[in-house]
């Protein structure tokens, strides 16, 4: 271990000393790119041969109706992965001037290659295309990026916060980055934004990878975007420009390995070619849907709402330099203020129930009120998450969440009843879910949301660079915990909040310490009751008995022994490292047949719910042991996780 540590330190020192390219090296690569770049133009029209689009038309109409005092917007929730991809492709085809894409992950699978290929086609017809991706989990192939550097003169790509000024981070450099540059390495750009013509933008939780669009064969994400058309798109454009021009956004010729690949192919023989898709029929079907007005109207247009007040909030890129400065944490501060002012209800959906210190203070304060707001939380179970280390920290603090904060926690089942294996879009009709005053989880049905599943094993975007095995793409270590049963699995990835049925936010913020202090985040906040109702309905669907387990206290059936067990558990939970007591305060419950859903605080709860264990459906394995270990030792690492 000493030799390995010494080797890593020496490696880190050497990389730091030689990580920046000289101006001569950059200039040479820039000259080669200028000489070999593709200048093919497929369109001579002033509108760059943009196709007509009902999505663009709706945004233009909203812009035209807007005044300085009263802006008008159109907003659409994109709960379904198929519709979310179709919306993006349609907007690419309809773009007339610019397309800006900001993301945390970009994989070279069908979803990533489809969007990339369509963006290159847009550049070839004259649209200015910019892609800004966080380096750690995007592209990671210097030869591919060398091709993209000269794919077309209208296409530009930059990578944010590259480790040792390279596009690819092998395991040894990953470890060296932790040793030499921990603070910088630990901070990532987690924003997700897709913006066309500074007119219509999509923001939310989705990256560019199969599992975010229901195309993975084994593990898919339940995720959410919101598409906004109208004046707020200018704010989105300004935010993107700040990140694009930031010192941590590196052009491709400034990256050591990409620079070498460009120079090695100084004649530009290696070119971008049409990708060979794993499932070409699926891609062809999606492309047809994206350009079919009737399909778009049925799956997107009918879901669109017209409204006035909409905000786009984003942390400043300076957050990665000094995260403690208040002005750089715009989204986090805004969310904290909204939660602090909640009067009747907070409905929160997050993949990772790990609260930052400010959030814990807020929830504790509002729970002490004479009439505290109800707090409903939809999150992952160990069976549904691919970030089991983070789940372990959440599991450790279940009693705190239930007693100190009054949370009603619903953990997603790995095969919820509202997922749709064939990808058909079957969102529930209005009125089929509980109204605002209904009990969380009300109703015995599972609903359906039109998500589909198909392929697995990519890095978890959830937990930053320190997710166990997250840097080894498709490696066994970052797969979810094994289950007792087989089949396509789903994990929650949506990040949304509804407050008092009035404010609604969809974005990239996980409501955790990483999002508060380390990653830069963004999101759309909508001040419209109809939109808030729809978002609440969507989240509440994921809490229904067929879709989630309820977290509740264990029934005290052993008299004094139950009290002793709880007392020992309390002491163990508050220890910073050694939390080894195996009998936790709370466990998972499933609704008994013939019963009506109710809150865990209801006196009849134990009559209608049966305990199913702390980790239902999980096969006892090393993952279970890891979870116990991190419960014991990982509490102090919550911010890093």
N, C-alpha and C positions, 0 to 999 in steps of 0.2 A: 504493500500500500504506500509505503514511503517512496519507493522508486516511481510508482505511478504518479503520485502527487508531484514529485520533483520533475518528472517528464512533462506533466501538464503545465506546470509553472513555466518551464523553459519553452514549451510550445507556445504558450500564451504570450510570453515576452517577445519571442521571435515574430509572432503574428502581429502584435501591436506595433512593433518597430517597422514592419514591412507591409502593413495593411493598406496604406494610402498609395495610390498610383501617382507617379510623377506627371506633370503637365505634358511632358513629351509622349508618354504612353497613352494618355487620354486623347491627345491631339491626333496621334497616329490612328487610333481606332475611329475617331470622329471622321477623319479624312476617308478611311476605307468605307465607312458606312455611307458617307456622302457620295462616293463614287459607285457604290454597288447597290444602293437602295432601290427598291422597286418603285418606279414612278408611273406604273400602269394606272390609267384612268378609264373607268367603265362607263362614265357619264359626262356629258357636256352641258347638261341642263342647269339652270340657275338654282333649282331646288335640289340638285344632286340626285335626281331620279327617286326622290322619296315616295314611298307608297302612301296612299290615304289611310288614315287610322282614326277610328272612333275615340281612342284614348287621347290622341293629340288634339282632336277636334273638341273634345270636352274641356281640355285644359285651356285651349285658345278661347273658347267661349267664356270660361271663368275669368280669364285675364281681361277680356274685353268688357265684361260686366263690372270689373273692379274699379273702385275709386281709392284715392289716398286714405279717406276716412273709413271706407267700408270695403275691404278686400273680399273677393269671392274665390272659393276653392272647391275643387271636387276631390273626394277621398274614397278610396276603395280598400277594404281589408283583403289581403291575399293570404288566406289560411291554407289554401290548397297548393301543393307544390307544382302541379301541372299548370294551373292558372298563373302562378308566379313566374314560371319559365316562359309561358306563352306571352305574358305581358311584356317581358323584357325583349323577347325576339321581335314582337310587333313594334315596339318603340325603336329598336335598332333599325328596322326596315323603314320606319317613318321619319327618322332623323334627317334634318335638312342642313344643320350647321355643325353641331357639336354633340359628343357623347363623352361623359366623364364617369368612370367607374372606380370606386374605392372599396377595398375589401381586405379581410384578414387572411383568408385561405383561397387559393386558386389551384385546383388539381387538374391533372391531365387525364381525366376520365371523360365519359360522354358529355356530361353537363358542362364541365369546364371547357372542353374542346369545341362544343357547339357554340357557346357564347363567344369564345375567342375567334372562331372562324367567321361568324356573322359580323363581328366588329371589324375584322380585316376587310371583309367585303364592303362594309360601310365606308371604311377609309379609302378604298379603291374607287368609290364613286364620288369622293371629294369631301366627306364628313371628317372633321377634326376629332380624332379619338385619343383620349388619354386614359391610361390605366395606372392606378396607384395601389400597390398591394404591399402588405406587410411581408418582409422578406422571409421570416422564419418558416412559414408553411405555404409559400406560394411559388409555383413554377419549379424552383430548385434544380433546374437543368441548364447549365451554362450554354450548351450547344443549342438548345431550343431558344433561349433568350437571344443568342447571337443571330438566329434566323429571324426572330421577331424584331430585332433592332433595325433590320432592313426589309421588313415585310411590306411596308408602304411608307411613303414620305408623310402621310397624314396620320400615322400611328405613332404614339409615344408611350413608353412604359417606364415607370420608376418603381424602385423597391424601397420601402420605408425601413429605416433603422437596420441596415444590413450588418450582420456579424462579421467583423474583420474585413469589411468592404467586399464581401463575396455574396454571390447568389445562393450558393450551396453551403450548408453547414454540416459537415461530417461529424460523427459522434465525438471524436477527440477535440475538434474545434468547439463543439457544443460545450464540452466540459471545460475547455480552456476559457471560453467566454464567461462561464460562471466564475471562474477563479480570478480572472483579471479585470473583468468589466461588469460585475454583477448588477450594479444599479442600472446601467444603460441597457444591458442585455434583458433584464427583467421587465422592461417597459415596452409595450407593444401598441400598435395602432389597430384598434379593434372596431373602428367605424365600418359601417356598410352603407354605401350610397350608390345609386344608379340614376344618372341625371341626363336628360335629353333636351337639347336646345334651350337650356336654362328655363324650361317651361313645365316639365313634368318629371318628378323624381320618385324613386322607390327607396325606402329605408326600412330596416328591420333587422332580423337575425340571420338571414341566409348568406352563406358564402357560395363559392362556385365549385361545387362538388356534387356528385350524384345523390348523396344521402340527404342533401338539403332540398332536393326537388322530387323526392319519392322514387328515385331511380336505382336505389341500391338493392342488391339481391338478399341481403341479410339483415341490415340495420339501417333504419331510416329515422330522420328527425321529424318530430311534430314541431313545425316552425311557423313563423308569421312575418309578413311584411305589410306595409301600408304604402299605397301609391297615391301621391298628392299632385294635383295640377293646379296652377295658379301662381300668384305673386310670391309665395313662400319659396318657390324654386330659386329665386334670386339669392335668398339666404343660403340655400344649399350650395349654389355655385360659389358664393364668397367663401364658405367653409372649405370646399374642395380646393380652391385656389390657395388658401393659407397652408394647407398640408402639402400641396404640390410644390410650392416655392420654399418649403421649410428645408433647413440645412440637412435634415436626416433623410430627405427624399433623394435617392441617388439615381441619376440616369444610368442606363445600362453600360455605357462605355466607361463609367467610373468604377465598375465592379471588376475586381481582379480576374476572376475566372471567366466572366463574360468577355472582358477585354481580350484575354488570351485567345478565346475561341474566335473572336472576330478577326484578330490579326492572323491566326493560323489559317483562316479561310479568306485571305485578302482579295481573292477574285470573286467572292460571293457565290460560290457554286452551291452551297447549301441553302435551300430556300424553303419557305413555308409552303406546305402542300395541304390539300384537303385531308382532314383527319379520317382515319379508318375507325368507324364507330363500332363499339362492342355490340350494340343493338341498332343497326341502321333503320330498321322499320319503325322503331319507336321514335327516333329522331325525325324521320320523314313525316310521321303522324303529327308530331309537335309543330313542325314547320307549317304544315297545312292548317292546323288549328290557329296558329299565330296570325295568319293572314285571312282567316275566314270571319267575316263580320258577324254572321249569325252565331258562331261559336263564342266569339268574344262578347257579344251582347248577352248570351245566356249565362256565361260563367264569370264575366267581369262587369259588364255594363249595368246589369240589373242590380248589382251589389253597390253601385256607386251612389254616394250622397253628396249633395251640394250644401255648402256651409260657409261661414265667414271666418271665424278666428282659428287659425292654425299657426303653430310655431315649429320651427326646426331648431333644435338645440344641439350644440356640439361642443365638446371640450376643445380647447385650443391645442395645437401641436406642442406648445410650450409646456404642457402638462408633463411631458416626458423629460423635461429639463429640471423643473422644480414643481413637483406635484402638490406641494403644500401651499402654493400661492392660490388664493381664493379665486382670482379672476380666470385662471386657466381651467377650473373645474366647473364650467358653466352648467352642464347637464346634471351633474351630481347635486350641486347646490339647489338647482331648481326642483329636482325630484324630492329632496329632503324637505324643502319648504312646502310642497304640495301635501306630502304625507303628514307633516306636523299640523297642518290646518284641516285635516280630515275631520268631518263631523259625524257621519253615520256609518261609512263602510269603506274599506280598502280591499280591493280584489287584486291579488298579486300573482303573477305567473313567472317563475324563474327556474332554470335548470338546476341551480345550486343554492340551497338554502343555507348560506353562510353570511351572517350579517356583519357589516362593519361596525365599529364602535359608535359613530354618529347615528347609524340606523337603529342600533340597539337602544340607545338613549331615547330616541324619538318614540319607538314602540313601547318602551317601558313607561314613558311619561303619559302617552295617550291612554294606555291601559289603566292608569291610576285615576282617570277622570271618573266623575260620578256616573256619567253615561258614556262609556268609551265606545269608539267606533268598532264595528265588527271587522275582523281581519281574516280574510280567506286566502289561503296560500295553495296554489297548484304547483307541484314540483316533481322531481324524479324519485323513484324508488331505486334500491340497489339493483333490482332486476332490469330496470329500464335505462339506467345511466351508463355511459362509457367513461365517466370520471369518478371512479369508485373512491379515490383518495379524498376528493372533496365531499362525497357523500358521507364518508366516515366522520368528518368534522361536524356535519349537520346532524348525524345520528347521535353524536356525543351530547348535543345540547337540546335534545327533544324536550326535556322537562322545562328548561328555560323558555322555550318557544310557547309551550302550552300554558304554563302557569304565570310567568312574568309578563308575557306579551299577549296572552289570550288568543294565540293563533288557532285557526281551524286548518289543519294540514291534510292535504290529499296528495298521495304519492302515486304517480302514474304506473299502471300495469304495463308489462312489456308488450302485451298484445291487446291493447284496448279495443273495445267494441266499436269505437267511432272511427277506426281506420279501415280503409277500403283497399283490399288487395289488388283489385283490377284497375285502380286509378281513376275510376269514375268520380265525378264531382257530385257528391250528394250532401250538400250542406242542408241543415234542417230549415224548414220553413219558419217564418216568424211565428212566435207564440208556442212553439213546441218545447221550449225550455222554460225553467222557472223565471218568473218576473223578478224585478228588483227586490221585492220584499220576501221572496221565497227562501226556503232553507237551502244552504249549500248542499249540492248533491241530490236535490229534490227530484223525485221521479225515479222509476225503476228501470227505465230504458237506458241504452248506452248512446243513442244518437249516432250520427255518422257525419264525417267531415270531409270525405273524399281524399284521404291521403293514401298513397300506395307505397309498396315496398319492393325494393329489388337489390343490393350489393355491399360489401363490408370492409372494415379494417383500417380506415384512414385516421389521421390524427384527430384527437379531440381538440376542438378550438376553445374549449371551455376554460381551461385553467392556465393559460399562458404557457411559457416555455417549460414549466416544471411538472406538467402532467407526466405521470410515469409512463415512459415509452412513447410519449407523444411525438418525439422527433424522429422516430423510426416508422416511416410510412408503412401502413399495412402490416405492422409487426404484431406478434401475438400479444405483447404486453399491453397494448392499448385497446384490446377488444373488451367488450362488456363481460361481466361475470357470467359463467356458464349457467344455463337454466335446466330445470328438470325436464321441460317439454321442448319440442322443436318447432321451428317456423320463423317467419319474418318477425323481427323485433322492432319496436319503436321506442325512441327516447325523446323526452321533451327538450326542446331547444329554444322555444319562444320566450321572449322577454317583454312583458307587457304589464301595465297597471291601470286600474280604473279606480277613481276616487270620487265617492259621493255621487256616483252615477252622472257625473258632470265632466270631469277631466279624464282623458284617456291618453296613454302614452304607449307607442310601439317603437322599439329601437333595439340597440345592441347592448344596453346596460344590463348586467346580470344582478344588480342590487347586492353586490358583494364587495369585499375589500379590494379585489383586483380592479373592478370597474370604478370604484371610488378613488383610488390612489395611484394606480399604476397604468392601466390601459387608457387610451383615449377612447371616448364613446360618443355616440350620437343617437338621436331619436326624434320622432315627430310627436308633438303634443297637440291634441285636438280638443277644443272647447265646444262640444256639441253633444247634447243628450242622446240623440239618435245613434250617433257613432259610438258613444260610451256604452249604450245598451247593447249594441251588436258585439262590441269587444267583450263586454261582461258575459254575454250569452256564449260566446266562443270559449272563454276560459271556463265558465261554469260547466260546459259540456264535458270538459276534461276531468271534472270532479265527480261525475255520475258514477254510481256503483259498478257499472260494467267497465269503467275506464280507470278507476283509481281505488286504492285502499285508503281508509281513514286511519289517521294516527290518533291514538287515544291512550290514556293511562291504563296500566294493568289493573285488573280487578283485584281488590285486596281480600283474598279468600283465606289467608293464613293467619289472620289476627295479628298478634304481636310480631310474628316473624315477618309479615309484610311490612310493618312499620320499621323494623330493624333493617330489612333489605333496602328500603327507601332511604333511610338515614345513611347507610354505608354508601349507597349510590350517589347521594348528594355530596358527600365528602370526596369521593373518587372523581366526580365530574369537575369539581373545582380545583383539583390538582392540575398544574400546568402541563405535566408530562405523564406521570404514571397513573393512567386511568384504566385499570385492569378489571374492575368489577363487571362481571358478565351479565348481571340481571338489571336491565335498564328500567327506568320509570315507566316508559311508554313502549307500545308495540303497535303492529299493524292489525287492522280489523277489516272484515268483509261483512256486508249486509246479509242477514239471514233471509231465506225465502219467505215471502209473504209479509215482510216488514216494510215500514215506511222509513226512508232516510231521515236522519236527525243529527244534531250536533253532538260532539263528544261530551258536552256539558249537560246534556239532557239526562234527567234521573233514570230514564228508561233505556239508556244507551246499551248497557250490558245485556238487556233482554233481547235487543234486536241486532246486535253485532257479535260476531264470534272472532276471537283472536286467531290469526293465521301465521304468527311468528314474526320475529324482527326483520327477517329477510325472505319474505314469501317468494316462492318459485325459483329461488337461487339454489343451485346445486352446491352442496358443501364442498369447498375447494380451497385452493391457495388464495383465491380472491377474498374468501370469507376471512381467512387468517390475516391477510393484508389489512382488511377493513378493521378488524379488532386491534391490530398493531397501531394503525394510524389513529384510531380512537384513543389509544393509550399514549402515543408519543407525538402525534401530529398537530395538536391543538395550537401550538405556538406558530405553526407554519401556515395558518389560515390565509394570511395576506398573500403569501407566495402562491399557494394553491389557487 
